[in-house]
Each structure stands twice: as C-alpha cells, then as structure tokens.
C-alpha cells in the first residue's frame, strides 16, 4: 500500500490524488494521508515545532488556514465511513476547489459530502466530535513530520522510499496514469538515488498535455 500525503490547498496534490485514484480503480493500492502546508511552512516552526494546526480555533488566522483545518476535519469525518467514502469525498472536494473554483468553506464541504454520496447524518455526527477528528488529523501530521514530508503530494512506497512530486499536468486516463506512475516509481527506487530534478526556468513549452 502506497501512502499519499496531501493538502486540499495544493493544486499539485490534486493532480497527484487524481492520478492515484485512476490507478486505484485499476487495482493499485493507495491510502490517503493528510499533511498541512500551513503547519509545515509556519515561521514559528522553523527551529522547533510550536505552532500546530490542530490547536487553532478554526475561526482565526488567514482564510486559507481556516479552510485547511475545516477541510482536514471534514476529510476525517468522511473517512469514518470507510475507504471508498474517503476517496469519494477527497476527490469531490479537490475538484470543487481547484476545478470549479469554489471556496474552501462550510457550504462547500457540505455540498461535497452530498456529491460524494456519504451518509450526511453520520457525516454531521462525525464533524460534531471535533476533538476526535483533530486527534486523527494530529496523528497524520505527526506521522508526516516523522517521515520528513515537506510538500504535497508526497508518495511513500510500501518499501519505504518517499518523495514529493510537483505534478504540473493532470490526467485521468488509465494508460497515461500507469505510464507516469511507472516512471515516477522507477526514479524513486533507482540506485542512482536522484534527490532533485528541477527544470530550467526558461525551458521551451512542452507540446501537448493538460495543465488546468
């Protein structure tokens, strides 16, 4: 099972989750895990971890920070209904935010739950147990920190290799997703141990591809 750490704020994570969902439909094993860019990049955490997203009120700080906490809590509420519900909710929320340009607010979360087909009554009960959902989120964030996750999406293979990929292109085509995943996994497991691949800033545009 490959763990996939993501943040709903990140368009690269959206593309990574879409790729994983396409592969998952074909039998590949992926598990959704949460990582907070707001916590990971917070200036108070430069030396020591002192600022925790799960300690915030949810009504203070920048709008994106508030939305991130609400989204993670809602994601865990959906996950309580099983893996399929979790994937359906995560995909629907990513698409609402990054494809349909919806705000990451309570109205969008509730509409997403309905779109994803989760049991709304159970979803609302899970949301009401805010402390339990925050504890689940904190466990994910602690696991991410233990691994050294710093960006999303980060894939952690069953064999332990882990890497962040900046997905510039979206695909939902099974054959393309398989080709790309084979390439990414080959790089990650290669004995060459490639640490960084960064394209030249002024490289010529690539032909083809979808870059939403």
PEDALIN-V46559 format. One record per pair of residues at least 12 apart in sequence whose ideal C-beta (glycine too) atoms are under 10 Angstrom apart, sorted by the first residue. I is the first residue (numbers start at 1). GAP is how many residues later the second one is. D is the distance in Angstrom with one decimal. If there is no record, write none. Layout:
i & gap & d
I & GAP & D
I & GAP & D
//
This chain:
i & gap & d
1 & 27 & 9.5
1 & 28 & 4.3
1 & 29 & 7.1
1 & 30 & 5.2
1 & 155 & 9.3
1 & 156 & 9.3
1 & 157 & 5.9
2 & 18 & 7.6
2 & 21 & 9.1
2 & 22 & 9.7
2 & 26 & 7.6
2 & 27 & 6.4
2 & 28 & 5.1
2 & 29 & 7.1
2 & 153 & 5.7
2 & 154 & 6.5
2 & 155 & 5.5
2 & 156 & 6.4
2 & 157 & 9.7
2 & 159 & 9.8
2 & 160 & 9.7
2 & 179 & 9.3
2 & 183 & 8.7
3 & 26 & 9.9
3 & 27 & 7.8
3 & 28 & 5.2
3 & 29 & 8.2
3 & 30 & 5.0
3 & 137 & 9.7
3 & 140 & 8.4
3 & 141 & 9.3
3 & 144 & 8.6
3 & 146 & 9.7
3 & 151 & 8.3
3 & 152 & 7.3
3 & 153 & 4.1
3 & 154 & 8.5
3 & 155 & 8.8
3 & 159 & 8.2
4 & 12 & 6.6
4 & 13 & 6.7
4 & 15 & 9.4
4 & 16 & 5.4
4 & 17 & 9.7
4 & 20 & 9.7
4 & 26 & 5.3
4 & 27 & 6.7
4 & 28 & 5.9
4 & 29 & 6.4
4 & 30 & 10.0
4 & 31 & 9.7
4 & 86 & 9.7
4 & 148 & 8.8
4 & 149 & 5.8
4 & 150 & 7.5
4 & 151 & 5.8
4 & 152 & 7.8
5 & 26 & 9.9
5 & 27 & 8.5
5 & 28 & 4.7
5 & 29 & 7.0
5 & 30 & 4.1
5 & 31 & 9.8
5 & 135 & 7.9
5 & 136 & 9.6
5 & 138 & 8.6
5 & 139 & 5.4
5 & 142 & 8.0
5 & 144 & 5.2
5 & 145 & 9.9
5 & 146 & 8.9
5 & 147 & 5.9
5 & 148 & 6.5
5 & 149 & 4.3
5 & 150 & 8.0
5 & 151 & 7.3
5 & 157 & 8.7
5 & 159 & 8.6
6 & 14 & 9.1
6 & 26 & 6.8
6 & 27 & 7.4
6 & 28 & 6.9
6 & 29 & 6.6
6 & 31 & 9.8
6 & 66 & 10.0
6 & 69 & 9.3
6 & 84 & 7.5
6 & 88 & 8.3
6 & 146 & 4.8
6 & 147 & 5.2
6 & 148 & 8.2
7 & 27 & 7.3
7 & 28 & 5.7
7 & 29 & 6.2
7 & 30 & 4.7
7 & 31 & 8.1
7 & 32 & 9.6
7 & 33 & 8.6
7 & 61 & 6.7
7 & 64 & 8.5
7 & 65 & 8.2
7 & 144 & 8.8
7 & 145 & 4.6
7 & 146 & 8.7
8 & 26 & 8.8
8 & 28 & 9.9
8 & 29 & 9.7
8 & 59 & 7.8
8 & 60 & 6.7
8 & 62 & 9.4
8 & 63 & 4.3
8 & 64 & 7.4
8 & 66 & 9.2
8 & 67 & 7.5
8 & 82 & 7.9
8 & 85 & 5.9
8 & 86 & 6.5
8 & 88 & 9.6
8 & 89 & 6.3
8 & 90 & 8.7
8 & 96 & 6.5
8 & 101 & 10.0
8 & 144 & 9.3
9 & 27 & 8.8
9 & 28 & 5.9
9 & 29 & 7.6
9 & 55 & 6.0
9 & 56 & 9.1
9 & 58 & 7.4
9 & 59 & 5.5
9 & 62 & 8.0
9 & 88 & 8.1
9 & 89 & 9.4
9 & 95 & 7.4
9 & 143 & 8.5
10 & 25 & 9.2
10 & 27 & 6.4
10 & 58 & 9.9
10 & 84 & 9.3
10 & 87 & 10.0
10 & 88 & 8.8
10 & 141 & 7.9
10 & 142 & 4.6
10 & 143 & 7.6
10 & 156 & 9.6
10 & 157 & 9.6
11 & 83 & 8.8
11 & 86 & 8.9
11 & 87 & 5.2
11 & 88 & 9.8
11 & 141 & 9.8
11 & 155 & 9.8
11 & 156 & 8.3
11 & 157 & 9.4
11 & 159 & 9.0
11 & 200 & 9.9
11 & 201 & 8.0
12 & 86 & 10.0
12 & 139 & 7.8
12 & 140 & 6.6
12 & 141 & 6.4
12 & 152 & 8.6
12 & 153 & 7.5
12 & 154 & 5.1
12 & 155 & 4.9
12 & 156 & 7.7
13 & 22 & 8.5
13 & 24 & 8.9
13 & 77 & 9.8
13 & 81 & 7.6
13 & 85 & 9.2
13 & 138 & 8.7
13 & 139 & 3.9
13 & 140 & 4.5
13 & 141 & 8.9
13 & 151 & 9.7
13 & 152 & 9.8
13 & 153 & 9.9
13 & 154 & 8.1
14 & 76 & 9.5
14 & 77 & 8.9
14 & 79 & 9.4
14 & 80 & 4.2
14 & 81 & 7.8
14 & 83 & 7.7
14 & 84 & 4.6
14 & 85 & 8.1
14 & 138 & 9.3
14 & 139 & 8.6
14 & 153 & 8.3
14 & 156 & 7.8
14 & 198 & 8.8
15 & 79 & 9.0
15 & 83 & 8.6
15 & 138 & 7.9
15 & 150 & 9.1
15 & 151 & 9.2
15 & 152 & 3.7
15 & 153 & 7.7
15 & 154 & 6.9
15 & 155 & 4.8
15 & 156 & 8.0
15 & 157 & 10.0
15 & 195 & 9.6
15 & 196 & 9.3
15 & 197 & 8.3
16 & 14 & 9.8
16 & 78 & 9.8
16 & 136 & 7.3
16 & 137 & 3.1
16 & 138 & 8.6
16 & 139 & 7.4
16 & 148 & 9.3
16 & 149 & 6.4
16 & 150 & 9.2
16 & 151 & 5.1
16 & 154 & 9.7
16 & 168 & 9.5
17 & 13 & 8.7
17 & 15 & 7.5
17 & 70 & 8.5
17 & 73 & 6.2
17 & 74 & 6.6
17 & 76 & 9.9
17 & 77 & 5.9
17 & 78 & 9.9
17 & 135 & 9.2
17 & 136 & 6.7
17 & 150 & 9.4
18 & 73 & 7.2
18 & 76 & 7.3
18 & 77 & 8.5
18 & 80 & 9.6
18 & 81 & 9.7
18 & 149 & 8.6
18 & 152 & 6.0
18 & 153 & 7.3
18 & 154 & 5.9
18 & 159 & 8.4
19 & 134 & 8.6
19 & 136 & 9.8
19 & 146 & 9.3
19 & 148 & 7.0
19 & 150 & 9.5
19 & 151 & 8.1
19 & 152 & 6.3
19 & 153 & 8.2
19 & 154 & 9.9
19 & 157 & 8.8
19 & 158 & 5.0
19 & 159 & 9.6
19 & 161 & 6.5
19 & 162 & 6.7
19 & 165 & 8.8
20 & 12 & 8.3
20 & 67 & 8.9
20 & 70 & 9.9
20 & 71 & 9.8
20 & 133 & 7.9
20 & 135 & 8.0
20 & 157 & 8.4
20 & 161 & 8.2
21 & 66 & 6.2
21 & 67 & 9.4
21 & 69 & 8.4
21 & 70 & 5.7
21 & 73 & 9.5
21 & 151 & 8.1
21 & 156 & 8.9
22 & 149 & 7.1
22 & 150 & 5.4
22 & 151 & 7.3
22 & 152 & 5.7
22 & 153 & 9.7
22 & 154 & 8.4
22 & 155 & 4.2
22 & 156 & 8.4
22 & 158 & 9.8
22 & 159 & 9.0
23 & 151 & 7.7
23 & 154 & 5.3
23 & 155 & 6.7
23 & 157 & 9.3
23 & 158 & 5.7
24 & 59 & 9.5
24 & 60 & 10.0
24 & 63 & 7.1
24 & 153 & 9.8
25 & 62 & 9.7
25 & 147 & 9.6
25 & 149 & 7.3
25 & 152 & 9.3
26 & 148 & 5.8
26 & 149 & 9.8
26 & 151 & 8.2
26 & 152 & 7.3
28 & 149 & 9.0
28 & 150 & 8.5
28 & 153 & 7.4
29 & 129 & 8.0
30 & 53 & 9.7
30 & 57 & 8.6
30 & 125 & 8.4
30 & 151 & 9.9
31 & 52 & 7.8
31 & 55 & 9.1
31 & 56 & 9.7
31 & 125 & 9.1
32 & 43 & 7.7
32 & 46 & 10.0
32 & 47 & 7.5
32 & 51 & 8.2
32 & 54 & 5.8
32 & 55 & 6.7
32 & 57 & 9.5
32 & 58 & 5.8
32 & 59 & 9.8
32 & 108 & 9.3
33 & 106 & 9.7
33 & 107 & 5.3
33 & 108 & 9.4
33 & 110 & 6.9
33 & 111 & 6.9
33 & 114 & 9.5
33 & 116 & 8.8
33 & 119 & 9.9
33 & 120 & 9.9
33 & 121 & 8.7
33 & 123 & 8.1
34 & 19 & 9.7
34 & 34 & 9.7
34 & 37 & 9.1
34 & 38 & 5.3
34 & 39 & 9.9
34 & 41 & 6.6
34 & 42 & 7.7
34 & 45 & 9.5
34 & 56 & 9.6
34 & 102 & 8.7
34 & 103 & 5.9
34 & 104 & 9.8
34 & 105 & 9.4
34 & 106 & 4.2
34 & 107 & 6.9
34 & 109 & 9.3
34 & 110 & 7.6
34 & 118 & 9.3
35 & 37 & 9.4
35 & 105 & 7.2
35 & 106 & 6.8
35 & 108 & 9.0
35 & 109 & 4.4
35 & 110 & 8.8
35 & 112 & 9.3
35 & 114 & 5.1
35 & 115 & 8.7
35 & 116 & 8.2
35 & 117 & 5.5
35 & 118 & 8.7
35 & 119 & 6.8
35 & 129 & 9.7
36 & 16 & 8.9
36 & 17 & 4.6
36 & 18 & 8.6
36 & 29 & 9.0
36 & 32 & 6.3
36 & 33 & 8.1
36 & 36 & 7.0
36 & 101 & 8.1
36 & 102 & 9.9
36 & 104 & 8.8
36 & 105 & 5.8
36 & 108 & 8.2
36 & 109 & 9.9
36 & 113 & 9.9
36 & 116 & 9.3
37 & 16 & 9.6
37 & 27 & 9.1
37 & 28 & 9.6
37 & 31 & 7.5
37 & 113 & 9.1
37 & 114 & 7.5
37 & 115 & 6.6
38 & 13 & 8.8
38 & 15 & 5.7
38 & 18 & 8.8
38 & 23 & 8.2
38 & 24 & 8.1
38 & 26 & 7.2
38 & 27 & 4.8
38 & 28 & 9.5
38 & 29 & 9.6
38 & 30 & 5.3
38 & 31 & 8.0
38 & 34 & 10.0
39 & 12 & 6.6
39 & 13 & 6.4
39 & 14 & 4.4
39 & 15 & 8.4
39 & 16 & 9.7
39 & 17 & 9.4
39 & 26 & 9.1
39 & 29 & 8.8
39 & 30 & 9.7
39 & 99 & 9.9
39 & 102 & 6.2
39 & 105 & 9.2
39 & 106 & 8.7
40 & 13 & 9.3
40 & 101 & 8.5
40 & 104 & 7.9
40 & 105 & 8.0
40 & 109 & 7.3
40 & 110 & 6.0
40 & 111 & 7.9
40 & 112 & 9.1
41 & 109 & 8.5
41 & 110 & 9.3
42 & 19 & 9.9
42 & 23 & 9.0
45 & 100 & 9.4
49 & 92 & 9.5
49 & 93 & 9.4
49 & 96 & 7.0
52 & 82 & 9.4
52 & 85 & 9.8
52 & 86 & 7.1
52 & 89 & 7.6
52 & 90 & 9.7
53 & 12 & 7.4
53 & 15 & 6.9
53 & 16 & 5.6
53 & 19 & 7.6
53 & 81 & 8.8
53 & 84 & 7.5
53 & 85 & 8.4
53 & 88 & 7.0
54 & 15 & 7.7
54 & 18 & 8.6
54 & 19 & 9.1
54 & 77 & 9.4
54 & 79 & 9.2
54 & 80 & 4.5
54 & 81 & 7.7
54 & 82 & 9.5
54 & 83 & 5.6
54 & 84 & 4.5
54 & 85 & 9.7
54 & 86 & 9.9
54 & 87 & 7.1
54 & 88 & 9.8
55 & 14 & 9.9
55 & 79 & 8.5
55 & 83 & 8.9
56 & 12 & 9.5
56 & 13 & 6.0
56 & 78 & 9.5
57 & 12 & 8.9
58 & 12 & 6.3
58 & 15 & 8.0
58 & 72 & 8.3
58 & 76 & 9.4
63 & 40 & 8.5
63 & 41 & 8.4
63 & 42 & 8.8
64 & 40 & 7.5
66 & 38 & 8.5
66 & 39 & 8.6
67 & 30 & 8.6
67 & 36 & 7.3
67 & 37 & 3.3
67 & 38 & 6.4
67 & 39 & 9.5
67 & 41 & 8.7
67 & 42 & 9.2
68 & 36 & 7.2
69 & 35 & 9.9
69 & 65 & 8.4
69 & 68 & 8.1
70 & 34 & 7.1
70 & 35 & 7.4
70 & 36 & 6.6
70 & 38 & 9.3
70 & 39 & 6.3
70 & 57 & 9.2
71 & 18 & 9.9
71 & 19 & 9.4
71 & 22 & 6.4
71 & 23 & 9.7
71 & 26 & 8.3
71 & 33 & 5.6
71 & 34 & 9.5
71 & 37 & 8.7
71 & 38 & 6.8
71 & 41 & 9.1
72 & 61 & 8.1
72 & 62 & 8.7
72 & 64 & 9.0
72 & 65 & 4.9
72 & 66 & 10.0
72 & 68 & 8.1
72 & 69 & 8.8
73 & 36 & 8.8
73 & 53 & 9.0
73 & 54 & 6.7
73 & 56 & 9.8
73 & 57 & 6.7
73 & 59 & 9.7
73 & 60 & 4.5
73 & 61 & 6.7
73 & 63 & 8.7
73 & 64 & 6.6
74 & 15 & 7.4
74 & 16 & 9.8
74 & 19 & 7.6
74 & 30 & 9.8
74 & 32 & 8.8
74 & 34 & 9.5
74 & 35 & 4.6
74 & 36 & 8.6
74 & 38 & 7.7
74 & 39 & 7.3
74 & 44 & 9.9
74 & 49 & 7.9
74 & 52 & 8.8
74 & 53 & 6.5
74 & 59 & 8.2
75 & 14 & 6.4
75 & 15 & 6.1
75 & 18 & 7.4
75 & 34 & 9.2
75 & 37 & 9.8
75 & 58 & 8.8
75 & 61 & 9.4
75 & 62 & 8.3
75 & 65 & 9.6
76 & 13 & 9.9
76 & 50 & 7.5
76 & 51 & 9.2
76 & 53 & 9.9
76 & 56 & 8.4
76 & 57 & 4.6
76 & 58 & 8.5
76 & 59 & 9.2
76 & 60 & 4.6
76 & 61 & 5.9
76 & 63 & 9.8
76 & 64 & 8.3
77 & 12 & 8.4
77 & 32 & 9.0
77 & 36 & 8.2
77 & 41 & 8.4
77 & 45 & 8.4
77 & 46 & 5.4
77 & 47 & 8.2
77 & 48 & 8.5
77 & 49 & 3.7
77 & 50 & 4.8
77 & 51 & 9.0
77 & 52 & 8.4
77 & 53 & 9.5
77 & 55 & 9.4
77 & 56 & 5.9
77 & 59 & 9.3
78 & 12 & 7.6
78 & 14 & 9.3
78 & 15 & 8.8
78 & 31 & 9.5
78 & 34 & 8.6
78 & 35 & 6.6
78 & 38 & 6.8
78 & 40 & 5.3
78 & 41 & 9.6
78 & 44 & 9.4
78 & 45 & 6.4
78 & 48 & 7.8
78 & 49 & 9.5
79 & 39 & 9.8
79 & 47 & 8.8
79 & 54 & 9.3
79 & 57 & 7.8
80 & 38 & 9.3
80 & 39 & 9.7
80 & 42 & 7.3
80 & 43 & 8.2
80 & 45 & 9.0
80 & 46 & 4.9
80 & 47 & 9.9
80 & 49 & 9.3
80 & 52 & 9.1
80 & 53 & 8.6
80 & 56 & 8.8
81 & 32 & 9.8
81 & 35 & 9.6
81 & 36 & 9.7
81 & 37 & 5.4
81 & 38 & 6.1
81 & 41 & 6.1
81 & 42 & 7.3
81 & 45 & 8.0
82 & 36 & 9.3
84 & 32 & 9.6
84 & 33 & 9.2
84 & 34 & 9.6
85 & 28 & 9.2
85 & 31 & 6.9
85 & 32 & 7.7
85 & 33 & 4.9
85 & 34 & 8.1
85 & 37 & 9.3
85 & 38 & 8.7
86 & 30 & 9.1
86 & 32 & 9.0
87 & 29 & 8.7
88 & 24 & 9.3
88 & 25 & 9.4
88 & 27 & 8.4
88 & 28 & 4.0
88 & 29 & 6.1
88 & 30 & 7.0
89 & 20 & 9.0
89 & 23 & 6.3
89 & 24 & 6.4
89 & 26 & 8.7
89 & 27 & 4.3
89 & 28 & 8.9
89 & 29 & 6.0
89 & 34 & 8.5
90 & 22 & 9.2
90 & 26 & 8.4
91 & 21 & 9.4
91 & 24 & 9.6
91 & 25 & 7.6
92 & 16 & 9.8
92 & 19 & 8.7
92 & 20 & 4.7
92 & 21 & 8.1
92 & 22 & 9.0
92 & 23 & 4.7
92 & 24 & 4.4
92 & 25 & 8.8
92 & 26 & 9.3
93 & 15 & 7.4
93 & 16 & 7.2
93 & 18 & 9.5
93 & 19 & 4.6
93 & 20 & 8.9
93 & 22 & 8.9
93 & 23 & 8.0
94 & 18 & 9.3
95 & 17 & 8.7
95 & 20 & 8.7
96 & 12 & 5.5
96 & 13 & 9.0
96 & 15 & 7.2
96 & 16 & 5.5
96 & 19 & 7.6
97 & 15 & 9.0
98 & 72 & 9.2
98 & 114 & 7.3
99 & 71 & 9.1
99 & 113 & 6.7
106 & 21 & 9.5
109 & 14 & 9.2
109 & 18 & 8.5
110 & 13 & 8.4
110 & 14 & 8.5
110 & 17 & 9.3
113 & 14 & 9.2
143 & 13 & 9.4
144 & 12 & 9.4
144 & 18 & 10.0
147 & 13 & 9.5
147 & 15 & 5.8
148 & 14 & 7.7
148 & 16 & 10.0
149 & 13 & 7.4
149 & 14 & 10.0
149 & 15 & 7.4
150 & 14 & 6.6
151 & 12 & 9.7
151 & 13 & 4.1
151 & 14 & 8.8
151 & 15 & 7.5
152 & 12 & 7.1
152 & 13 & 9.4
152 & 14 & 9.5
152 & 15 & 9.9
153 & 12 & 6.3
153 & 13 & 8.9
153 & 14 & 7.0
155 & 26 & 9.1
155 & 29 & 7.3
155 & 30 & 8.2
155 & 33 & 7.4
156 & 32 & 9.8
157 & 28 & 6.9
157 & 31 & 6.6
157 & 32 & 7.1
159 & 26 & 9.9
159 & 29 & 9.4
159 & 30 & 7.1
160 & 29 & 10.0
161 & 24 & 8.4
161 & 26 & 9.8
161 & 27 & 4.8
161 & 28 & 5.6
161 & 29 & 9.6
161 & 32 & 9.7
162 & 26 & 7.9
163 & 21 & 7.8
163 & 22 & 9.6
163 & 24 & 7.8
163 & 25 & 5.0
163 & 26 & 9.9
163 & 31 & 9.1
163 & 32 & 9.0
163 & 34 & 10.0
165 & 15 & 9.5
165 & 19 & 6.0
165 & 22 & 9.1
165 & 23 & 8.9
165 & 32 & 9.4
166 & 31 & 9.5
166 & 32 & 8.9
166 & 33 & 9.6
167 & 13 & 8.7
167 & 17 & 9.3
167 & 44 & 9.9
168 & 31 & 9.1
168 & 38 & 9.0
168 & 41 & 7.9
168 & 42 & 10.0
168 & 43 & 6.0
169 & 37 & 8.7
169 & 39 & 9.1
169 & 40 & 4.6
169 & 41 & 6.1
169 & 42 & 5.6
169 & 43 & 8.9
170 & 39 & 8.7
170 & 40 & 5.3
170 & 41 & 7.3
170 & 42 & 5.5
171 & 38 & 8.5
171 & 39 & 7.1
172 & 38 & 9.3
173 & 37 & 9.8
176 & 33 & 9.8
//
